[in-house]
Amino acid sequence: MKKKTSHLDFIKIIGARQHNLKNINLQIPKNKFVVITGLSGSGKSSLAFDTIYAEGQRRYVESLSSYARQFLNMMEKPEVDLIEGLSPSISIDQKTTSKNPRSTVGTVTEIYDYFRVLFARIGIPYSPETGKEIKSMSVEEITDEIFKLNQESKYFVLSPIVKNRKGEFKKEMSDLIKKGFIRFRINGEIFTSENLPVLNKNKKHTIDVVVDRIKINKKYHSRISQSIETALNLSEGVIDFYDFEKSVSHIFSSKFACPISGFSIEEIEPRLFSFNSPNGACKNCDGLGFKEKFDPDLVIGSESLSMKEGVVIPWNKNNQFYRDLIIEVCKHCKVNPLTPWKNLTHEKRKIIIFGTGENISFQNSFNGWSYDHQYNGVLGFLDKKLKRSDMWQREELSKYLNKFTCEECSGTRLRHEALSIKVDKKNIFEITNLSIEKVLVWFHQLEKKLSKYHLQISSRIVKEIIERLSFLNNVGLGYLQLSRNSATLSGGESQRIRLASQIGSGLTGVLYVLDEPSIGLHQRDNKKLIKTLKRLRDLGNSVIVVEHDEETIFESDYVVDIGVGAGINGGSVIAQGTCNQVMKNNKSITGQYLSKKKKNTNF
């Protein structure tokens, strides 16, 4: 028995005349994978994007409140008499995802947000200096560890208050004496309050307060705990349980802090891993991973030129100020202004470009005044000029700027604190810098390595990450790095990223319109893409794809062939139906190619 169809099962188009469309009428089945094909310029995009999507988007925006509409751009009504059965429309075309220098594949897909949560929940901090795990311990945990030590030895409970700092520290020790502390270890030696040495304020010193002297014994358990707590409070979280007889220190910390280097992390939370937040971004580059600096290769021109002939391009030789400047710089650097740049020694070139830091006497021939100023080289001069220049001058100087990897974060964009926290001995940048394919493998292996406690905490997060990574891998993007800047992506890559994001969103009842998503894909990845499009359909959505790819057409549920030719010769529906039906239509050029009646498959 044939299933009865309803107008709700189709998108009905009557009198479409947008661009070169010739007043066409057609019905496109909903909740199907539909390909609109034809020669380039035949009107495929005019039908798919400029008519169907445009009207769907316009109606959706129109349905919103007047307040909401003011924040959205509503597309113009296309030239069409009637369109029925439209759903809210989403266009996934070939355009760059974002030009924001902070935007990456990871942030665009929101996978990086899950990474931040994961590292905040189960990440383990390591000391950058020692490479050892940093543990936060309670008083009870520290006490338990102490009772594992040699019980025959005598111990000092020491609280570090000064670590390798210059000063006399009279006030600090005076305040502690008033609180009842009478013994101090200063630069490794024990002193009482009565014989404290006078410290040289110009030398570095290390000072510990002796909180208690004790032997490890169960009857002293309460006393040891109290002494530990006192020592932790005095030093803000660090204690040195010092074996007096063996001269061995046992360092403990109640915070995420390295007791040896002093490296510490106040609180591990998701924002610590965000390079878009002051809490996580490298302070030197503000989370960009690079710094714009004047590039010597752009500043210095032809090496056959001398200083006087204008080898320093921004120092305009036709300007009297720069002519005077060049003479004084050459005099200061002991260089003949007529000597070609290529004949100068490496050292002389370096001095001219980067400066000496010494004062240079500058004589201005125009008005006769002179002054002394520190010479920081051509680059230093340009840096100073850039800060003081107006918009026009900045635009001119920008020609000599280039992007250099940030020296502080080495391009990771993050603070050292964020990079010190690791999951399976990898920090968040090391993972995002892997290809999506390799990250997937890493996460599948991670589930087997985590403790039951960490697995319980992270299982839902890891599951979501794996799903989203799989979406990207399934649309042929497994080679991309999550750390890659989204502005460097091709149109096809951006489109497939947005496609993967839509799969992950789980929306239903939506009309998706895509523009040739198969472009640039290997056949293996194209199969993955088709599978993804079908999955989007199976979620309960209509998928319309403008496409030339033969495999995609064969795998579709329905085909609309626009033609016959391009431009004024196009704009008509030549054939529509299943792929088999189109192939049987002798008027369809697409059908002839698909059926191999025509040999050229590049249609």
C-alpha positions as CSV (number, residue, x, y, z in Angstrom):
1,M,0.0,0.0,0.0
2,K,1.4,3.3,-1.1
3,K,2.0,5.8,1.7
4,K,-0.2,8.9,1.3
5,T,1.9,12.1,1.1
6,S,1.1,15.5,2.6
7,H,2.2,19.0,1.7
8,L,4.2,18.9,4.9
9,D,6.4,16.3,3.3
10,F,7.7,18.7,0.7
11,I,9.2,22.1,0.2
12,K,6.9,23.5,-2.5
13,I,8.4,26.3,-4.7
14,I,6.3,28.3,-7.1
15,G,7.5,31.0,-9.5
16,A,11.1,31.3,-8.5
17,R,12.8,34.1,-10.5
18,Q,15.9,34.9,-8.5
19,H,18.9,35.9,-10.7
20,N,18.7,33.6,-13.8
21,L,16.0,31.3,-12.5
22,K,13.2,31.1,-15.1
23,N,10.0,31.2,-13.1
24,I,10.5,27.6,-12.0
25,N,8.2,25.4,-10.0
26,L,9.3,22.3,-8.1
27,Q,8.7,20.2,-5.0
28,I,11.7,19.0,-2.9
29,P,11.1,16.2,-0.4
30,K,11.7,17.1,3.3
31,N,13.9,15.1,5.7
32,K,15.9,13.8,2.8
33,F,19.5,14.2,1.4
34,V,18.9,16.3,-1.7
35,V,21.6,17.2,-4.3
36,I,21.1,20.3,-6.6
37,T,23.4,19.9,-9.5
38,G,24.1,21.2,-13.0
39,L,26.7,23.1,-14.9
40,S,28.6,26.0,-13.2
41,G,26.5,29.2,-13.5
42,S,23.3,27.2,-14.3
43,G,21.5,28.6,-11.2
44,K,22.1,26.0,-8.5
45,S,23.2,28.5,-5.9
46,S,20.4,30.9,-6.9
47,L,17.9,28.2,-6.1
48,A,19.6,26.7,-3.0
49,F,21.0,29.7,-1.2
50,D,19.4,32.8,-2.7
51,T,15.9,31.4,-2.8
52,I,15.3,28.5,-0.4
53,Y,17.8,29.4,2.4
54,A,17.1,33.1,2.1
55,E,13.4,32.7,2.5
56,G,13.8,30.2,5.3
57,Q,16.2,32.5,7.2
58,R,14.0,35.6,6.5
59,R,10.8,33.9,7.8
60,Y,12.6,32.7,11.0
61,V,13.9,36.2,11.8
62,E,10.5,37.6,11.0
63,S,8.9,35.3,13.6
64,L,11.1,36.7,16.4
65,S,10.2,39.6,18.6
66,S,11.0,43.2,17.4
67,Y,13.6,43.4,20.2
68,A,15.4,40.2,18.9
69,R,15.2,41.3,15.2
70,Q,17.2,44.4,15.8
71,F,20.3,42.3,16.6
72,L,19.9,40.1,13.5
73,N,20.4,40.8,9.8
74,M,17.3,39.7,7.8
75,M,17.9,38.7,4.2
76,E,15.8,40.4,1.5
77,K,12.8,38.5,0.2
78,P,13.8,36.5,-2.9
79,E,11.9,36.8,-6.2
80,V,9.5,33.9,-5.8
81,D,5.7,33.8,-5.7
82,L,5.4,31.1,-3.0
83,I,7.4,28.7,-0.9
84,E,5.6,26.3,1.4
85,G,6.9,23.7,3.9
86,L,10.0,25.7,4.9
87,S,11.8,24.9,8.2
88,P,14.3,27.2,10.0
89,S,17.3,27.3,7.7
90,I,21.0,27.1,8.4
91,S,23.6,27.8,5.6
92,I,26.9,26.0,5.7
93,D,28.8,27.6,2.9
94,Q,32.5,28.0,2.0
95,K,33.7,30.9,4.0
96,T,36.4,31.4,6.6
97,T,35.1,30.6,10.0
98,S,36.7,33.6,11.8
99,K,39.4,36.2,11.2
100,N,39.8,36.6,14.9
101,P,43.6,35.9,15.7
102,R,42.4,34.3,19.0
103,S,40.1,31.9,17.3
104,T,41.3,28.3,16.8
105,V,39.8,25.0,15.5
106,G,39.5,24.0,19.1
107,T,37.6,27.1,20.2
108,V,35.3,27.3,17.1
109,T,34.2,23.7,17.7
110,E,33.9,24.3,21.5
111,I,36.1,21.2,22.0
112,Y,38.7,23.4,23.8
113,D,36.0,24.4,26.3
114,Y,35.7,20.7,27.3
115,F,39.5,20.4,27.4
116,R,39.6,23.2,29.9
117,V,37.0,21.6,32.2
118,L,38.8,18.2,31.9
119,F,42.2,19.7,32.9
120,A,40.6,21.6,35.8
121,R,39.0,18.5,37.1
122,I,41.7,15.8,36.8
123,G,44.9,17.7,35.8
124,I,48.0,17.1,38.0
125,P,50.4,20.1,38.5
126,Y,54.1,19.5,38.0
127,S,57.0,21.8,39.1
128,P,58.6,23.3,36.0
129,E,62.0,23.3,37.8
130,T,62.1,19.8,39.3
131,G,59.6,18.1,37.0
132,K,58.1,16.4,40.1
133,E,54.4,16.3,40.9
134,I,53.1,19.1,43.1
135,K,50.8,17.9,45.8
136,S,48.5,19.8,48.1
137,M,48.5,18.2,51.5
138,S,46.4,18.7,54.6
139,V,47.9,18.9,58.1
140,E,46.7,15.3,58.7
141,E,48.4,14.1,55.5
142,I,51.6,15.8,56.4
143,T,51.5,14.4,59.9
144,D,51.0,10.9,58.5
145,E,54.0,11.3,56.1
146,I,56.2,12.6,59.0
147,F,55.4,9.5,61.1
148,K,56.9,7.4,58.3
149,L,60.3,9.0,58.8
150,N,63.2,7.8,61.0
151,Q,62.0,7.9,64.6
152,E,65.5,7.8,66.0
153,S,66.5,11.2,64.6
154,K,65.8,14.6,66.2
155,Y,63.9,17.1,64.1
156,F,63.3,20.8,63.7
157,V,59.9,22.0,62.6
158,L,60.9,25.0,60.4
159,S,58.8,27.6,58.7
160,P,60.5,29.4,55.8
161,I,59.8,33.1,55.9
162,V,62.5,34.5,53.6
163,K,64.0,32.7,50.6
164,N,67.0,34.0,48.9
165,R,66.1,37.7,49.2
166,K,68.1,40.9,49.8
167,G,67.5,42.9,53.0
168,E,68.2,43.1,56.8
169,F,64.7,41.7,57.8
170,K,64.9,43.3,61.3
171,K,61.2,44.0,61.5
172,E,60.2,40.5,60.4
173,M,62.3,38.8,63.0
174,S,61.3,41.4,65.7
175,D,57.6,40.6,65.1
176,L,58.2,36.9,65.4
177,I,60.1,37.3,68.6
178,K,57.2,39.2,70.0
179,K,55.0,36.2,69.1
180,G,57.2,34.0,71.2
181,F,59.6,32.5,68.7
182,I,63.2,32.5,69.9
183,R,65.1,30.4,67.4
184,F,65.9,31.0,63.7
185,R,67.9,29.3,61.0
186,I,69.6,32.0,59.1
187,N,71.6,31.0,56.0
188,G,71.9,27.5,57.3
189,E,72.9,28.3,60.9
190,I,70.8,28.2,64.0
191,F,70.6,31.5,66.1
192,T,68.6,32.5,69.2
193,S,66.9,35.8,69.6
194,E,69.7,36.9,71.8
195,N,72.5,36.5,69.3
196,L,70.9,37.3,66.0
197,P,73.5,38.5,63.4
198,V,73.3,41.8,61.6
199,L,72.5,41.0,58.0
200,N,74.0,42.7,55.0
201,K,71.1,44.4,53.2
202,N,72.9,44.1,49.9
203,K,73.2,40.3,50.1
204,K,70.6,37.6,49.7
205,H,69.5,35.6,52.7
206,T,67.3,32.6,53.6
207,I,65.6,32.7,57.0
208,D,63.5,29.9,58.7
209,V,61.6,30.1,62.0
210,V,62.2,27.2,64.4
211,V,58.7,26.4,65.4
212,D,59.5,23.3,67.4
213,R,62.3,20.8,68.3
214,I,60.9,17.3,68.6
215,K,61.4,13.5,68.1
216,I,58.8,11.4,66.3
217,N,56.8,9.6,68.9
218,K,53.1,8.7,69.0
219,K,52.7,10.5,72.4
220,Y,53.8,13.7,70.6
221,H,51.2,13.3,67.8
222,S,49.0,16.2,68.8
223,R,52.1,18.4,69.4
224,I,53.5,17.6,66.0
225,S,50.2,18.4,64.3
226,Q,49.9,21.7,66.1
227,S,53.5,22.6,65.2
228,I,52.9,21.7,61.5
229,E,49.8,23.9,61.5
230,T,51.6,26.8,63.1
231,A,54.5,26.5,60.6
232,L,52.2,26.4,57.6
233,N,50.4,29.5,58.8
234,L,53.6,31.4,59.2
235,S,55.0,30.5,55.8
236,E,51.7,30.6,53.9
237,G,51.7,26.9,53.2
238,V,55.3,25.4,53.4
239,I,57.0,23.4,56.1
240,D,60.6,22.1,56.4
241,F,60.7,19.1,58.7
242,Y,64.5,19.1,59.2
243,D,66.5,16.1,60.3
244,F,69.0,17.8,62.5
245,E,71.4,14.8,62.9
246,K,71.5,13.9,59.2
247,S,71.1,17.5,57.9
248,V,68.2,16.4,55.6
249,S,65.2,18.5,54.8
250,H,61.7,17.0,54.2
251,I,59.6,19.7,52.5
252,F,55.8,19.6,52.6
253,S,53.2,22.1,51.2
254,S,49.5,22.6,52.0
255,K,49.1,24.4,48.6
256,F,49.8,23.6,44.9
257,A,53.3,24.8,45.3
258,C,56.7,23.5,44.7
259,P,58.5,23.6,48.1
260,I,61.9,23.8,46.4
261,S,61.4,26.4,43.6
262,G,58.5,28.2,45.2
263,F,56.4,27.8,42.0
264,S,52.8,27.8,42.9
265,I,49.3,27.6,41.5
266,E,46.5,29.4,43.5
267,E,43.5,27.6,42.1
268,I,43.0,25.1,39.3
269,E,39.9,26.1,37.4
270,P,38.8,26.1,33.7
271,R,39.6,29.8,33.2
272,L,43.3,29.1,34.0
273,F,43.5,27.3,30.6
274,S,41.8,30.1,28.6
275,F,44.1,32.2,26.4
276,N,41.2,34.6,26.0
277,S,41.2,35.3,29.8
278,P,43.7,37.3,31.9
279,N,43.7,34.3,34.2
280,G,45.3,32.0,31.6
281,A,46.7,34.1,28.8
282,C,50.4,34.7,28.5
283,K,51.0,38.2,29.8
284,N,53.7,38.9,27.3
285,C,51.6,38.3,24.2
286,D,48.1,38.6,25.7
287,G,47.3,35.1,24.6
288,L,48.0,35.6,20.9
289,G,51.1,33.3,20.8
290,F,53.0,35.9,18.9
291,K,54.3,39.5,19.1
292,E,54.4,42.0,16.3
293,K,57.9,43.4,16.0
294,F,59.9,45.3,13.5
295,D,61.7,42.8,11.3
296,P,65.3,43.6,10.3
297,D,64.8,41.8,7.0
298,L,62.0,44.3,6.1
299,V,63.7,47.4,7.5
300,I,67.0,46.9,5.7
301,G,66.9,47.3,1.9
302,S,69.5,46.4,-0.8
303,E,72.8,45.4,0.8
304,S,74.6,47.3,-2.0
305,L,73.4,50.6,-0.5
306,S,75.1,52.5,2.2
307,M,73.6,54.2,5.2
308,K,73.7,57.5,3.4
309,E,72.1,56.0,0.3
310,G,69.1,54.8,2.3
311,V,69.8,51.1,3.2
312,V,67.6,51.7,6.3
313,I,64.3,52.0,4.3
314,P,62.1,53.8,7.0
315,W,64.9,56.5,7.4
316,N,63.9,58.6,4.4
317,K,67.1,59.9,2.9
318,N,65.2,62.9,1.4
319,N,64.3,64.1,4.9
320,Q,66.8,66.4,6.6
321,F,66.0,65.0,10.1
322,Y,66.9,61.5,8.9
323,R,70.0,62.7,7.1
324,D,71.3,64.2,10.4
325,L,70.3,61.1,12.3
326,I,72.2,58.8,9.9
327,I,75.4,60.9,10.2
328,E,75.2,60.8,14.1
329,V,74.4,57.1,14.2
330,C,77.4,56.3,11.9
331,K,79.6,58.5,14.0
332,H,78.4,56.8,17.2
333,C,78.9,53.3,15.6
334,K,82.2,54.2,14.0
335,V,80.9,53.4,10.5
336,N,81.6,55.2,7.3
337,P,78.2,56.4,6.0
338,L,79.3,55.7,2.4
339,T,80.3,52.1,3.0
340,P,77.9,49.6,1.4
341,W,75.9,47.5,4.0
342,K,77.3,44.3,2.6
343,N,80.8,45.4,3.4
344,L,80.1,46.1,7.1
345,T,81.0,43.5,9.7
346,H,78.3,41.5,11.4
347,E,79.1,43.3,14.6
348,K,78.6,46.7,13.1
349,R,75.3,45.7,11.5
350,K,74.1,44.4,14.8
351,I,75.0,47.6,16.6
352,I,73.2,49.8,14.0
353,I,70.1,47.6,14.1
354,F,69.8,46.8,17.8
355,G,71.8,49.6,19.4
356,T,74.3,49.9,22.2
357,G,72.2,51.3,25.0
358,E,74.8,54.1,25.3
359,N,74.0,57.8,24.9
360,I,74.3,59.4,21.4
361,S,74.8,63.1,20.8
362,F,72.3,64.3,18.2
363,Q,72.8,67.5,16.3
364,N,70.0,68.9,14.2
365,S,71.2,71.1,11.4
366,F,67.8,72.5,10.7
367,N,67.3,74.5,13.9
368,G,70.8,74.1,15.5
369,W,69.7,72.3,18.7
370,S,71.3,69.2,20.1
371,Y,70.7,66.6,22.7
372,D,72.0,63.3,24.2
373,H,69.8,60.3,24.0
374,Q,70.2,56.5,24.5
375,Y,70.8,54.7,21.3
376,N,68.6,51.6,21.0
377,G,69.2,50.9,17.4
378,V,67.0,51.3,14.3
379,L,64.4,48.9,15.8
380,G,64.3,50.7,19.1
381,F,63.9,54.0,17.2
382,L,61.0,52.6,15.2
383,D,59.4,51.1,18.3
384,K,59.4,54.5,20.0
385,K,58.1,56.2,16.8
386,L,55.2,53.7,16.5
387,K,54.0,54.4,20.0
388,R,53.9,58.2,19.3
389,S,52.6,58.1,15.8
390,D,49.2,58.9,14.4
391,M,47.0,56.5,12.4
392,W,48.6,57.4,9.0
393,Q,52.1,57.0,10.4
394,R,51.2,53.6,12.0
395,E,49.9,52.4,8.7
396,E,53.2,53.3,7.0
397,L,55.3,51.7,9.8
398,S,53.2,48.5,9.8
399,K,54.9,47.6,6.5
400,Y,58.1,46.8,8.5
401,L,56.3,44.8,11.2
402,N,56.2,41.0,11.3
403,K,54.8,38.3,13.6
404,F,57.4,36.6,15.8
405,T,56.7,33.6,18.2
406,C,56.3,34.9,21.7
407,E,59.5,34.3,23.7
408,E,57.7,33.9,27.0
409,C,55.2,31.2,26.1
410,S,56.9,29.8,22.9
411,G,53.6,30.2,21.0
412,T,51.4,28.2,23.4
413,R,49.5,31.4,24.3
414,L,49.2,30.3,28.0
415,R,50.8,31.1,31.3
416,H,53.4,28.8,32.8
417,E,50.9,27.8,35.5
418,A,48.5,26.4,33.0
419,L,51.2,24.5,31.1
420,S,52.5,22.9,34.3
421,I,49.2,21.0,34.8
422,K,49.1,17.7,32.9
423,V,46.8,14.8,32.1
424,D,48.7,11.6,31.4
425,K,51.9,13.7,31.5
426,K,50.8,16.0,28.7
427,N,49.7,19.7,29.1
428,I,46.8,21.1,27.3
429,F,48.8,22.7,24.5
430,E,50.7,19.5,23.7
431,I,47.3,17.8,23.2
432,T,45.8,20.5,21.1
433,N,48.9,20.7,19.0
434,L,48.4,17.0,17.9
435,S,46.3,16.2,14.8
436,I,42.6,15.5,15.5
437,E,43.3,11.9,14.4
438,K,46.1,11.5,17.0
439,V,44.1,13.2,19.7
440,L,41.3,10.7,19.2
441,V,43.7,7.8,19.7
442,W,45.1,9.5,22.8
443,F,41.7,9.9,24.4
444,H,40.7,6.3,23.6
445,Q,43.9,5.2,25.4
446,L,43.4,7.7,28.2
447,E,40.2,5.9,29.4
448,K,42.3,2.9,30.2
449,K,45.0,4.8,32.1
450,L,42.8,6.9,34.4
451,S,42.2,5.8,38.0
452,K,38.7,4.9,39.0
453,Y,38.3,8.2,40.8
454,H,39.5,10.3,37.8
455,L,37.4,8.2,35.4
456,Q,34.3,8.8,37.5
457,I,34.9,12.5,37.4
458,S,35.8,12.8,33.7
459,S,33.8,10.0,31.9
460,R,31.1,12.3,30.6
461,I,33.5,15.0,29.6
462,V,35.8,12.5,27.8
463,K,32.8,11.0,26.0
464,E,31.7,14.4,24.7
465,I,35.2,15.2,23.5
466,I,35.5,11.8,21.7
467,E,32.2,12.4,20.0
468,R,33.1,15.8,18.8
469,L,36.5,14.8,17.6
470,S,34.9,11.8,15.8
471,F,32.6,14.3,14.0
472,L,35.6,16.3,12.7
473,N,37.5,13.1,11.8
474,N,34.4,11.8,9.9
475,V,34.2,14.8,7.6
476,G,37.8,14.4,6.6
477,L,39.5,16.9,9.0
478,G,41.6,14.4,11.0
479,Y,44.8,16.0,9.8
480,L,44.0,19.4,11.4
481,Q,45.4,20.6,14.7
482,L,43.0,21.9,17.3
483,S,45.5,24.7,18.0
484,R,45.4,25.9,14.4
485,N,44.2,29.5,13.8
486,S,40.8,29.4,12.2
487,A,41.7,32.3,9.9
488,T,44.2,30.0,8.1
489,L,41.5,27.4,7.2
490,S,40.3,27.0,3.6
491,G,36.6,27.6,2.7
492,G,36.1,23.8,2.5
493,E,37.7,23.2,5.8
494,S,35.6,25.9,7.5
495,Q,32.4,24.5,6.0
496,R,33.2,20.9,7.2
497,I,34.0,22.3,10.7
498,R,30.6,24.0,10.9
499,L,29.0,20.8,9.5
500,A,30.6,18.7,12.3
501,S,29.4,21.3,14.9
502,Q,25.9,21.0,13.6
503,I,26.0,17.2,14.0
504,G,27.2,17.7,17.5
505,S,24.4,20.2,18.3
506,G,21.8,17.4,17.8
507,L,19.2,19.8,16.2
508,T,16.2,18.4,14.4
509,G,13.6,19.9,12.1
510,V,16.1,22.1,10.5
511,L,16.9,22.8,6.8
512,Y,20.6,22.7,6.1
513,V,22.0,24.1,2.8
514,L,25.6,23.3,1.9
515,D,27.9,24.5,-0.9
516,E,30.0,21.8,-2.5
517,P,31.4,20.2,0.7
518,S,33.3,17.6,-1.2
519,I,35.8,20.1,-2.7
520,G,39.4,19.1,-2.0
521,L,38.5,15.8,-0.3
522,H,40.3,12.5,-0.8
523,Q,37.9,9.8,-1.9
524,R,38.2,8.0,1.5
525,D,37.3,11.2,3.3
526,N,34.5,11.9,0.8
527,K,32.8,8.7,1.9
528,K,33.1,9.9,5.5
529,L,31.5,13.2,4.5
530,I,28.6,11.5,2.8
531,K,28.0,9.3,5.9
532,T,28.0,12.5,8.0
533,L,25.4,14.2,5.7
534,K,23.2,11.1,6.0
535,R,23.5,11.2,9.8
536,L,22.4,14.8,9.8
537,R,19.4,13.7,7.7
538,D,18.7,10.8,10.0
539,L,18.5,13.2,13.0
540,G,15.3,14.5,11.4
541,N,16.6,17.3,9.2
542,S,16.4,18.3,5.5
543,V,19.8,18.4,3.8
544,I,20.2,20.3,0.5
545,V,23.7,20.1,-1.1
546,V,24.9,22.1,-4.1
547,E,27.3,19.5,-5.6
548,H,29.1,18.2,-8.7
549,D,30.6,15.2,-7.1
550,E,29.5,11.9,-8.7
551,E,29.6,9.8,-5.6
552,T,27.6,12.3,-3.6
553,I,24.9,12.4,-6.3
554,F,24.7,8.6,-6.4
555,E,24.4,8.4,-2.6
556,S,21.7,11.1,-2.4
557,D,17.9,10.5,-1.9
558,Y,16.8,13.0,-4.5
559,V,18.5,15.0,-7.3
560,V,17.5,18.3,-8.9
561,D,19.3,19.1,-12.2
562,I,19.4,22.8,-13.2
563,G,20.3,23.8,-16.7
564,V,20.5,23.3,-19.6
565,G,23.5,25.7,-19.8
566,A,25.0,28.6,-17.8
567,G,23.8,32.2,-17.4
568,I,20.9,33.1,-19.6
569,N,20.9,29.5,-20.9
570,G,20.4,28.1,-17.4
571,G,17.8,28.6,-14.7
572,S,15.4,25.8,-15.6
573,V,14.7,22.4,-13.9
574,I,15.8,19.9,-16.4
575,A,15.3,16.8,-14.3
576,Q,14.3,15.8,-10.8
577,G,13.8,12.6,-8.9
578,T,16.0,9.8,-7.7
579,C,19.4,9.3,-9.2
580,N,18.0,6.4,-11.4
581,Q,15.2,8.6,-12.6
582,V,17.6,11.4,-13.6
583,M,19.9,9.0,-15.4
584,K,16.9,7.9,-17.6
585,N,16.1,11.5,-18.5
586,N,17.7,12.2,-21.9
587,K,17.4,15.9,-21.5
588,S,19.7,15.9,-18.4
589,I,23.3,16.4,-19.1
590,T,24.0,15.2,-15.5
591,G,22.1,12.1,-16.2
592,Q,24.1,11.4,-19.3
593,Y,27.3,11.7,-17.4
594,L,26.1,9.5,-14.6
595,S,24.9,6.8,-17.0
596,K,28.2,7.0,-18.8
597,K,26.5,8.1,-22.1
598,K,29.0,10.9,-22.0
599,K,32.6,10.1,-21.1
600,N,33.7,13.4,-19.4
601,T,32.8,13.1,-15.8
602,N,33.8,16.6,-14.9
603,F,30.3,18.1,-15.1
